Amino acid sequence: LFVGVQCSQSMHPVISIERTVYYRESAAGMYSAWPYALAQIAIEIPYILLQSLIYVPATYAMIGFKWTASKF
């Protein structure tokens, strides 16, 4: 939960700048909302996977679950 809140707070300045650029380019007819949204999702996938690979095993170990493939 802490990591999620921290990441969302760090994204606010970036999103506010991108929002202005998106409105300008969308009004000019450069692209619609779908390609923009898909590009935003595609760029975040590697970061989310890396973050999951780091934090899930650490959290799993702290909780004390058994380290078997079926449980994990």
C-alpha positions in Angstrom: 0.0 0.0 0.0 2.8 2.4 0.9 4.6 1.8 -2.4 1.4 2.3 -4.4 0.7 5.7 -2.6 4.3 6.8 -3.1 4.2 5.9 -6.8 1.0 7.7 -7.4 2.2 10.8 -5.6 5.4 10.9 -7.7 3.3 10.7 -10.9 1.1 13.7 -10.3 3.5 16.3 -11.8 4.2 14.0 -14.8 0.5 13.5 -15.5 -0.3 17.2 -15.2 2.3 18.0 -17.9 1.2 15.0 -20.1 -2.4 16.1 -19.8 -1.7 19.5 -21.3 0.3 17.9 -24.1 -2.5 15.4 -24.8 -5.2 18.0 -25.0 -3.1 20.1 -27.4 -2.3 17.2 -29.7 -5.8 15.7 -29.5 -7.3 19.0 -30.5 -4.9 19.2 -33.5 -6.2 15.7 -34.6 -2.9 13.9 -34.1 -4.4 10.9 -32.3 -7.4 9.8 -30.3 -7.6 8.6 -26.7 -7.2 4.9 -27.4 -3.7 5.0 -28.8 -2.6 7.3 -26.1 -4.1 5.1 -23.3 -2.6 2.0 -24.9 0.8 3.6 -25.1 0.6 4.6 -21.4 -0.3 1.1 -20.4 2.5 -0.5 -22.6 5.2 1.8 -21.1 4.2 0.9 -17.6 4.2 -2.9 -18.0 8.0 -3.5 -17.7 8.1 -1.3 -14.6 5.1 -3.1 -12.9 6.6 -6.5 -13.7 10.0 -5.4 -12.2 8.4 -4.0 -9.1 6.3 -7.1 -8.7 9.4 -9.3 -8.9 11.1 -7.3 -6.2 8.2 -6.7 -3.7 6.1 -9.9 -4.0 8.8 -12.3 -2.8 9.8 -9.9 0.0 6.2 -9.6 1.2 5.6 -13.3 0.8 8.6 -14.1 3.0 7.7 -11.5 5.7 4.2 -13.0 5.9 5.7 -16.4 6.5 3.9 -18.4 3.9 5.4 -21.7 2.8 7.8 -21.5 -0.2 6.1 -24.1 -2.5 5.2 -23.4 -6.1 1.5 -24.3 -5.5 1.2 -22.0 -2.6 3.2 -19.1 -4.2 
